């Protein structure tokens, strides 16, 4: 270490609303000599425990300090007694979820360069507020952005204007957290008590579109609009569209919708679809086997069939498909629970499978199909003829609603991602059959892959097909199966 190496103070915090529950972290890097804030970092983590969130905040702060000066010395201040004592070497790290995080934190700087201090929560308001902002953003289906930060505390609590040179929404390579340079969104801190005071012992571990198609002539393989309609020939898009991605926490309308898809895509790519080479001790994942319902009379006619139309039941072909998938799943013997959309076609499909597997069916509202408004029951061509302007707007933006006040794909994705996080927490370590529809299933897959919205146009999802995604304790996801239909042949 040279004499010119800098000294930094890192303040970090993390929390979850539930344990495990929707979680986030915040971290601040300050100049030790001046107290100036150099970097803010925050990230929504999905469903994890408080301890994991706290360690992730520590890691983000140390990495940000290392990027500023890898030769620096760092003093870490946290209100997590557990993390401080474990990283100081005074407490043993017993839980397997904590060990790889602590080891990773210890590798950021050489031994002896980092010291740790426990501080009261009241002295850690900046990082605490960032963590809560990240969780609030996650509840809206967004990722925290430096442009929305209000966490910077100044003397006397007075507001300070953000400098013109501030960079909004920057991301560190290899890390999904938002990182802001000095002065990012300084405003008076708003106290946000979480009621998650730490005990001396370790807590339980966590469990854990569209854009317009250029030229308007993209071919599509799946059912259009997430329902049954499709375009024949070389016209406008026929693929299923999903808009705003990765919505966790509370569903519903999202303010700032124009920016939300990009922010959500970052979270999907960097957090949900984290690399599959994680620590070997993350435990069994929550595995969702995604079953699209069998055919209805509208399916072969390729008509929009969402949650706002006639709610058709299965056709004879659809019932036969459900019987075949039930036999296939029975042979595999891995399904431990069944959750279905409330619509008739999914409940009927789920009922046929459940009878074969001797399981009950839980109905989950979040798995329902998009509401296509006045387009319900129409073909794509009929919608083009009757509502051309509305259709063009819908193809161009995930925030556009179908004619007559239907549901935008942005709102659909918000709902689906919130449902995903709830089910991951409820079924940790188990294999669950989710009986749903084209739009929700493709949303699960796209978010797990971290793929861009246009990837939805390149997926085909057949009636009574099976797909699968595994969700790990660190927030990572792995697509295991896609559009499997061998049981139908």
Backbone torsions as a table, in degrees:
resi	resn	phi	psi	omega
1	UNK	NA	131.4	-179.6
2	UNK	-86.5	162.7	179.8
3	UNK	-67.9	-18.0	-178.1
4	UNK	-89.7	0.5	-178.4
5	UNK	-63.1	144.6	-176.6
6	UNK	-85.6	164.2	175.0
7	UNK	-118.9	130.6	-178.5
8	UNK	-121.7	153.4	168.2
9	UNK	-112.1	128.0	176.6
10	UNK	-110.9	124.3	172.5
11	UNK	-112.9	130.2	-174.4
12	UNK	-140.7	153.8	177.8
13	UNK	-156.7	160.3	175.6
14	UNK	-154.8	157.8	179.3
15	UNK	-162.1	164.3	175.6
16	UNK	-137.4	144.2	179.6
17	UNK	-93.0	82.5	-165.1
18	UNK	113.3	157.1	-176.3
19	UNK	-140.4	87.9	7.3
20	UNK	-79.1	165.3	178.0
21	UNK	-173.2	-178.7	176.9
22	UNK	-55.7	125.9	-167.9
23	UNK	-134.0	161.9	175.8
24	UNK	-159.6	168.9	176.3
25	UNK	-132.8	163.7	172.1
26	UNK	-138.8	146.6	178.8
27	UNK	-146.7	145.7	-179.3
28	UNK	-132.0	135.8	172.9
29	UNK	-112.7	125.5	179.6
30	UNK	-118.8	153.6	169.8
31	UNK	-74.1	124.3	-175.0
32	UNK	-65.6	-30.0	-176.9
33	UNK	-79.7	-40.3	-173.9
34	UNK	-104.2	-19.2	-174.7
35	UNK	79.1	2.1	-178.2
36	UNK	-66.4	135.4	174.4
37	UNK	-73.9	124.6	-178.7
38	UNK	-101.8	-38.2	-177.2
39	UNK	-145.5	139.8	166.3
40	UNK	-115.5	140.2	176.6
41	UNK	-138.6	142.1	176.5
42	UNK	-155.4	155.5	-179.5
43	UNK	-158.1	137.3	168.4
44	UNK	-82.1	132.3	-171.3
45	UNK	-107.7	-4.9	-171.8
46	UNK	82.9	-150.8	-175.5
47	UNK	-92.5	109.3	176.2
48	UNK	-147.4	-178.6	179.3
49	UNK	-91.6	168.5	175.2
50	UNK	-57.3	-45.1	-176.1
51	UNK	-61.1	-43.4	178.4
52	UNK	-62.6	-42.9	179.6
53	UNK	-62.2	-40.2	179.6
54	UNK	-65.2	-43.6	177.9
55	UNK	-65.5	-37.7	178.4
56	UNK	-65.6	-35.8	175.0
57	UNK	-64.0	-43.0	176.2
58	UNK	-58.6	-47.6	-179.9
59	UNK	-59.2	-43.5	-179.4
60	UNK	-62.7	-42.5	179.3
61	UNK	-65.2	-44.3	178.8
62	UNK	-64.1	-41.2	179.7
63	UNK	-65.4	-40.0	178.8
64	UNK	-64.3	-40.2	176.7
65	UNK	-64.4	-40.8	178.7
66	UNK	-63.9	-33.5	177.9
67	UNK	-71.2	-31.4	176.8
68	UNK	-70.7	-41.9	179.6
69	UNK	-162.0	104.7	-178.0
70	UNK	-67.1	-14.0	179.0
71	UNK	-97.0	6.1	-175.0
72	UNK	-71.9	162.8	165.6
73	UNK	-104.5	148.1	-171.0
74	UNK	-132.4	135.3	172.9
75	UNK	-113.6	116.0	-177.2
76	UNK	-94.7	131.3	176.3
77	UNK	-121.1	121.3	-179.4
78	UNK	-141.4	152.4	174.8
79	UNK	-93.5	10.2	174.4
80	UNK	-91.9	102.2	177.7
81	UNK	-59.0	-38.2	-178.6
82	UNK	-59.8	-52.8	-177.2
83	UNK	-64.5	-43.5	-178.6
84	UNK	-61.5	-46.9	-177.9
85	UNK	-69.0	-38.0	178.7
86	UNK	-68.0	-45.2	-178.5
87	UNK	-71.1	-22.8	176.1
88	UNK	-81.6	-8.3	177.9
89	UNK	86.1	7.5	-178.1
90	UNK	-88.2	-25.0	176.8
91	UNK	-115.5	142.2	175.2
92	UNK	-74.3	149.8	176.3
93	UNK	-98.6	106.0	-173.1
94	UNK	-94.2	-37.2	-172.2
95	UNK	-79.8	133.2	-177.1
96	UNK	-62.2	-26.0	177.8
97	UNK	-69.9	-26.8	-177.5
98	UNK	-83.8	-30.6	-173.0
99	UNK	-58.9	-50.0	-179.1
100	UNK	-66.5	-31.7	178.7
101	UNK	-68.2	-43.8	178.4
102	UNK	-64.4	-41.0	179.3
103	UNK	-63.9	-39.7	178.9
104	UNK	-65.9	-40.7	178.1
105	UNK	-63.5	-37.8	-178.6
106	UNK	-68.6	-20.1	-178.0
107	UNK	-88.6	-11.3	-176.0
108	UNK	-64.4	-43.4	175.6
109	UNK	-122.6	153.4	177.5
110	UNK	-62.7	156.7	178.9
111	UNK	-55.8	140.6	179.0
112	UNK	92.6	-13.1	-179.1
113	UNK	-88.9	-12.7	-175.1
114	UNK	-123.4	130.6	173.5
115	UNK	-119.6	157.8	-173.6
116	UNK	-126.8	142.6	178.6
117	UNK	-139.4	131.3	172.4
118	UNK	-82.0	136.5	177.1
119	UNK	-130.0	153.5	175.3
120	UNK	-63.8	156.2	-179.9
121	UNK	-58.0	-34.9	-179.4
122	UNK	-62.8	-22.9	178.9
123	UNK	-93.4	3.7	-178.0
124	UNK	-121.6	33.7	-172.8
125	UNK	-65.4	-34.9	-177.0
126	UNK	-62.5	-53.4	179.9
127	UNK	-66.0	-37.7	178.4
128	UNK	-60.1	-43.9	-179.6
129	UNK	-65.7	-40.7	177.5
130	UNK	-60.3	-42.1	178.6
131	UNK	-61.3	-42.0	179.0
132	UNK	-69.1	-35.8	174.9
133	UNK	-61.9	-40.1	178.5
134	UNK	-63.6	-42.2	178.9
135	UNK	-68.1	-37.5	176.5
136	UNK	-63.4	-41.9	178.0
137	UNK	-62.4	-41.5	178.3
138	UNK	-62.0	-36.6	178.3
139	UNK	-65.2	-26.2	175.5
140	UNK	-88.1	-0.7	-178.6
141	UNK	82.0	20.2	-178.6
142	UNK	-118.3	171.0	169.1
143	UNK	-104.0	148.1	178.2
144	UNK	-58.0	138.7	177.6
145	UNK	-123.2	137.8	175.3
146	UNK	-54.9	-27.5	-178.8
147	UNK	-67.6	-16.7	-179.4
148	UNK	-107.2	4.0	-176.3
149	UNK	-66.7	134.0	173.6
150	UNK	-124.5	22.4	-166.8
151	UNK	-90.1	-17.4	-172.0
152	UNK	-65.8	124.0	177.8
153	UNK	-94.7	140.5	176.2
154	UNK	-127.8	166.5	-176.7
155	UNK	-56.2	131.1	178.5
156	UNK	75.0	1.6	178.8
157	UNK	76.2	12.5	-178.9
158	UNK	-76.5	152.5	178.4
159	UNK	-75.9	148.6	174.6
160	UNK	-127.5	135.7	-177.7
161	UNK	-72.4	143.0	177.2
162	UNK	-71.9	136.8	-179.3
163	UNK	-69.8	156.3	-176.1
164	UNK	-65.2	-26.6	-175.4
165	UNK	-84.3	7.6	-177.5
166	UNK	-64.5	141.0	177.3
167	UNK	-104.4	124.0	-178.7
168	UNK	-97.3	136.4	170.4
169	UNK	74.2	18.3	179.3
170	UNK	-71.3	156.0	-179.3
171	UNK	-131.7	142.8	173.8
172	UNK	-81.5	141.8	178.6
173	UNK	-60.8	131.7	178.5
174	UNK	80.3	5.0	-179.3
175	UNK	-138.5	133.9	-176.5
176	UNK	-83.5	-4.8	-174.9
177	UNK	-72.9	148.3	171.9
178	UNK	-76.0	140.4	-178.9
179	UNK	-129.6	129.4	179.9
180	UNK	-119.3	139.7	175.3
181	UNK	-73.9	-176.2	-175.7
182	UNK	-53.4	139.4	175.0
183	UNK	78.9	17.4	-174.1
184	UNK	-73.2	102.4	173.0
185	UNK	67.1	41.2	-176.6
186	UNK	-67.8	121.5	171.3
187	UNK	-146.4	167.4	-178.8
188	UNK	-59.6	140.1	179.8
189	UNK	-68.1	140.8	173.7
190	UNK	-108.1	116.8	-176.8
191	UNK	-60.6	137.7	-178.4
192	UNK	-139.5	84.6	-179.0
193	UNK	-68.0	133.1	-179.7
194	UNK	-105.8	-14.8	178.5
195	UNK	65.0	33.6	-178.0
196	UNK	-120.9	45.5	-177.8
197	UNK	-56.4	143.3	-174.8
198	UNK	-83.5	146.7	168.3
199	UNK	-95.1	168.7	-177.4
200	UNK	-70.8	-26.9	-179.4
201	UNK	-89.1	172.0	-179.7
202	UNK	-78.1	143.5	175.1
203	UNK	-83.1	172.3	177.1
204	UNK	-66.2	150.3	-179.6
205	UNK	-71.2	161.2	175.4
206	UNK	-76.5	156.6	169.5
207	UNK	-99.7	134.8	177.6
208	UNK	-165.7	NA	NA
209	UNK	NA	140.7	59.9
210	UNK	39.0	147.9	173.8
211	UNK	-105.4	165.6	177.8
212	UNK	-69.4	150.5	178.9
213	UNK	-92.6	125.7	-175.6
214	UNK	-59.6	135.9	179.5
215	UNK	78.1	-11.4	178.5
216	UNK	62.5	25.5	-175.2
217	UNK	-131.9	23.3	-178.0
218	UNK	-70.2	138.4	176.1
219	UNK	-78.7	155.0	180.0
220	UNK	-135.2	146.2	-179.9
221	UNK	-103.8	-23.1	-175.2
222	UNK	-95.7	-177.4	176.3
223	UNK	-73.8	137.2	-174.6
224	UNK	-70.5	143.6	171.2
225	UNK	64.7	18.1	178.1
226	UNK	80.0	-3.7	177.9
227	UNK	-110.3	-129.5	-176.2
228	UNK	-107.9	-16.6	-172.2
229	UNK	-70.5	147.8	176.1
230	UNK	-146.9	158.6	-179.3
231	UNK	-103.2	130.4	174.4
232	UNK	-96.1	154.5	-180.0
233	UNK	80.1	-159.2	-172.9
234	UNK	-106.4	33.9	-178.8
235	UNK	-82.0	-149.5	-179.0
236	UNK	-69.1	-179.0	-169.0
237	UNK	-59.4	142.9	174.9
238	UNK	-120.5	0.8	-178.8
239	UNK	-81.0	159.0	179.7
240	UNK	-74.1	139.0	-175.9
241	UNK	-112.8	138.4	170.5
242	UNK	-132.4	136.8	-174.4
243	UNK	-98.2	-113.3	-170.5
244	UNK	-59.2	132.3	-171.0
245	UNK	-105.2	169.6	166.5
246	UNK	51.7	50.0	178.7
247	UNK	-89.4	123.4	178.2
248	UNK	-126.5	163.4	-175.7
249	UNK	80.8	-148.1	-176.5
250	UNK	-68.7	138.6	178.3
251	UNK	-84.8	-165.8	175.9
252	UNK	107.3	-172.5	-177.4
253	UNK	-64.4	148.3	-176.3
254	UNK	-120.7	121.8	175.1
255	UNK	-69.7	155.7	-178.7
256	UNK	66.5	40.8	-170.4
257	UNK	-63.2	-28.4	-175.6
258	UNK	-64.2	-32.7	-178.7
259	UNK	-91.5	-15.0	-170.2
260	UNK	-62.6	-40.5	-177.0
261	UNK	-58.8	-42.3	-178.3
262	UNK	-65.3	-44.5	179.7
263	UNK	-62.2	-41.7	-179.3
264	UNK	-67.7	-36.5	178.5
265	UNK	-62.5	-37.3	178.2
266	UNK	-62.0	-45.6	179.0
267	UNK	-62.6	-42.2	-179.8
268	UNK	-61.0	-44.1	-175.5
269	UNK	-72.4	-39.0	-171.3
270	UNK	-97.7	-25.3	-175.0
271	UNK	-108.0	-59.6	-175.7
272	UNK	-64.4	-40.9	-177.8
273	UNK	-103.0	48.5	177.5
274	UNK	-67.5	156.8	-173.5
275	UNK	-57.1	151.7	-175.6
276	UNK	-85.1	13.1	-178.2
277	UNK	-104.2	39.3	-176.6
278	UNK	-73.8	-179.8	179.4
279	UNK	-58.4	149.0	-176.1
280	UNK	-77.3	-3.7	-172.9
281	UNK	-112.0	32.5	-178.8
282	UNK	-81.7	-6.3	178.6
283	UNK	84.8	178.3	-179.4
284	UNK	-72.2	137.5	-179.9
285	UNK	-78.4	163.5	164.8
286	UNK	-83.0	119.4	-176.5
287	UNK	-109.9	123.0	177.7
288	UNK	-102.9	115.9	171.0
289	UNK	-91.3	116.6	-171.4
290	UNK	-99.6	112.7	-178.2
291	UNK	-109.6	119.5	171.5
292	UNK	-77.9	141.3	-179.6
293	UNK	-59.3	162.1	175.4
294	UNK	-71.6	173.9	-177.6
295	UNK	-62.2	148.1	168.1
296	UNK	-115.4	173.9	176.3
297	UNK	-58.8	-23.1	-178.7
298	UNK	-83.1	-19.7	-174.1
299	UNK	-61.4	-53.8	-179.2
300	UNK	-67.9	-19.5	177.2
301	UNK	-84.1	-6.7	177.2
302	UNK	55.4	56.5	179.0
303	UNK	-108.4	150.0	174.5
304	UNK	-59.9	125.4	-179.0
305	UNK	-141.2	92.0	-178.1
306	UNK	-108.5	-144.9	-178.3
307	UNK	-98.8	1.9	-178.8
308	UNK	-111.4	10.0	-176.1
309	UNK	-105.3	-139.0	-172.7
310	UNK	-80.2	-8.7	-179.2
311	UNK	53.4	63.0	-175.8
312	UNK	-69.6	152.5	173.3
313	UNK	-88.7	176.9	178.4
314	UNK	-68.2	147.7	170.3
315	UNK	-83.0	170.9	174.8
316	UNK	-54.0	-38.0	177.3
317	UNK	-64.0	-43.0	-179.9
318	UNK	-62.7	-37.9	177.8
319	UNK	-67.3	-38.7	176.4
320	UNK	-64.2	-39.6	177.2
321	UNK	-61.4	-41.9	179.5
322	UNK	-64.3	-38.6	177.8
323	UNK	-62.9	-40.6	-178.4
324	UNK	-68.0	-41.7	179.2
325	UNK	-68.5	-32.8	176.6
326	UNK	-61.9	-43.1	178.5
327	UNK	-64.2	-40.5	179.7
328	UNK	-64.1	-44.2	179.5
329	UNK	-68.0	-33.8	177.2
330	UNK	-64.4	-39.1	178.4
331	UNK	-65.7	-36.2	180.0
332	UNK	-71.5	-38.2	174.8
333	UNK	67.8	27.6	-175.8
334	UNK	-107.5	-15.3	-174.4
335	UNK	-74.5	128.4	-178.4
336	UNK	-109.4	-16.5	179.8
337	UNK	-159.0	158.6	-179.9
338	UNK	-129.9	129.9	177.5
339	UNK	-127.4	135.0	-174.1
340	UNK	-132.2	152.9	168.3
341	UNK	-61.8	153.1	-178.7
342	UNK	-76.7	-5.9	-176.7
343	UNK	-73.8	156.2	-171.9
344	UNK	-59.6	-43.7	-175.1
345	UNK	-67.0	-33.1	178.3
346	UNK	-79.4	-38.9	178.3
347	UNK	-65.1	-37.4	178.7
348	UNK	-68.1	-43.2	176.8
349	UNK	-60.8	-47.0	-179.6
350	UNK	-62.8	-37.7	-179.8
351	UNK	-63.9	-39.5	178.6
352	UNK	-65.0	-43.0	178.9
353	UNK	-66.9	-43.7	-176.9
354	UNK	-61.9	-37.9	179.1
355	UNK	-63.1	-37.8	179.8
356	UNK	-72.3	-34.9	-176.8
357	UNK	-93.6	-3.6	-178.9
358	UNK	58.7	47.0	178.5
359	UNK	-124.9	158.0	174.7
360	UNK	-87.4	162.1	179.0
361	UNK	-113.1	127.2	172.8
362	UNK	-100.4	131.0	179.9
363	UNK	-92.6	131.0	-179.4
364	UNK	-124.8	114.7	-177.8
365	UNK	-57.8	-35.5	-176.9
366	UNK	-65.2	-12.3	-179.3
367	UNK	-92.0	1.7	-177.9
368	UNK	-68.9	162.0	179.5
369	UNK	-76.7	163.6	175.0
370	UNK	-60.5	147.5	172.7
371	UNK	-88.8	116.6	-176.4
372	UNK	-94.5	15.3	172.9
373	UNK	56.3	-131.1	-177.6
374	UNK	-70.9	-8.4	-179.8
375	UNK	-85.3	-10.7	-178.2
376	UNK	-54.8	131.0	178.2
377	UNK	85.0	-6.1	-179.4
378	UNK	-96.1	156.5	170.3
379	UNK	-82.7	166.5	177.9
380	UNK	-59.8	-42.3	180.0
381	UNK	-63.1	-38.1	178.3
382	UNK	-66.9	-37.4	176.1
383	UNK	-65.9	-40.8	178.3
384	UNK	-59.7	-40.5	-179.0
385	UNK	-70.8	-39.2	-172.0
386	UNK	-91.6	-31.8	-174.1
387	UNK	-136.3	57.9	-173.2
388	UNK	-61.5	-41.5	-178.1
389	UNK	-66.8	-43.2	179.0
390	UNK	-64.2	-38.4	179.4
391	UNK	-66.0	-42.2	178.4
392	UNK	-60.7	-42.5	178.8
393	UNK	-64.2	-40.0	-179.7
394	UNK	-65.1	-39.1	178.2
395	UNK	-69.4	-25.4	-175.0
396	UNK	-89.8	-21.1	-173.4
397	UNK	-146.5	133.4	176.4
398	UNK	-69.5	-13.1	179.3
399	UNK	-86.9	-11.4	-179.0
400	UNK	-75.6	139.6	179.1
401	UNK	-98.5	147.0	172.3
402	UNK	-59.3	159.3	178.9
403	UNK	-53.3	139.2	175.4
404	UNK	86.0	18.2	175.8
405	UNK	79.2	36.3	174.8
406	UNK	-72.6	-170.5	-176.5
407	UNK	-98.4	128.4	176.8
408	UNK	-71.1	159.7	176.4
409	UNK	-70.1	-25.8	174.3
410	UNK	-62.0	-46.2	178.7
411	UNK	-66.0	-38.4	177.6
412	UNK	-60.3	-46.0	-178.7
413	UNK	-65.7	-35.3	175.4
414	UNK	-58.6	-49.2	-179.2
415	UNK	-62.9	-44.3	-176.4
416	UNK	-65.7	-43.0	-178.2
417	UNK	-68.2	-35.9	175.3
418	UNK	-63.4	-40.2	177.4
419	UNK	-64.5	-41.4	177.9
420	UNK	-55.6	-50.5	-177.4
421	UNK	-63.8	-38.9	178.7
422	UNK	-63.4	-42.9	-177.9
423	UNK	-73.1	-34.5	176.3
424	UNK	-60.3	-42.6	179.1
425	UNK	-67.9	-38.3	-176.2
426	UNK	-74.3	-29.0	-173.3
427	UNK	-120.5	37.3	179.5
428	UNK	-55.7	130.4	176.9
429	UNK	75.8	6.6	-176.6
430	UNK	-118.2	162.3	177.3
431	UNK	-106.6	119.4	-171.8
432	UNK	-123.8	136.1	174.3
433	UNK	-89.4	120.7	175.0
434	UNK	-106.5	115.8	-178.5
435	UNK	-98.4	113.7	-170.7
436	UNK	-144.9	-149.8	-170.7
437	UNK	-128.6	178.6	-174.9
438	UNK	-60.3	-53.5	-175.1
439	UNK	-62.0	-51.1	178.9
440	UNK	-60.1	-42.3	-177.3
441	UNK	-65.4	-45.0	177.9
442	UNK	-63.8	-30.3	177.0
443	UNK	-66.6	-46.1	175.0
444	UNK	-52.7	-47.5	-175.7
445	UNK	-68.3	-44.6	-178.4
446	UNK	-63.0	-43.3	-179.7
447	UNK	-67.0	-39.1	178.1
448	UNK	-62.8	-36.9	179.3
449	UNK	-79.7	-17.2	-173.4
450	UNK	66.5	28.9	-175.7
451	UNK	-85.0	155.7	179.2
452	UNK	-70.4	163.6	-176.9
453	UNK	-56.6	-35.8	-177.0
454	UNK	-66.3	-13.3	177.6
455	UNK	-63.9	-23.6	179.3
456	UNK	-62.8	-28.4	179.8
457	UNK	-75.7	-9.0	-175.6
458	UNK	-110.7	13.5	176.7
459	UNK	-111.6	139.2	170.0
460	UNK	-109.9	132.1	-179.8
461	UNK	-127.7	106.3	-174.7
462	UNK	-80.9	157.6	173.6
463	UNK	-59.9	137.8	178.9
464	UNK	62.1	25.4	177.3
465	UNK	-86.5	159.2	178.4
466	UNK	-116.6	136.5	170.6
467	UNK	-133.3	167.1	-178.9
468	UNK	-152.0	141.8	175.8
469	UNK	-134.9	136.0	175.2
470	UNK	-106.6	137.5	-178.6
471	UNK	-119.0	124.1	-174.1
472	UNK	-99.4	168.1	-174.4
473	UNK	-64.8	-23.5	-179.1
474	UNK	-89.1	6.0	-178.7
475	UNK	94.1	-5.6	179.7
476	UNK	-75.3	156.6	179.4
477	UNK	-135.0	150.0	-179.3
478	UNK	-138.1	121.9	177.0
479	UNK	-77.9	122.4	-175.7
480	UNK	-102.9	-23.9	-173.4
481	UNK	-156.5	146.9	179.1
482	UNK	-144.2	125.1	172.1
483	UNK	51.4	45.8	178.6
484	UNK	-76.7	123.3	-178.3
485	UNK	-131.6	16.3	-176.8
486	UNK	-61.9	-27.8	179.4
487	UNK	-67.7	-14.5	-179.2
488	UNK	-92.5	-8.1	-175.4
489	UNK	-98.2	NA	NA
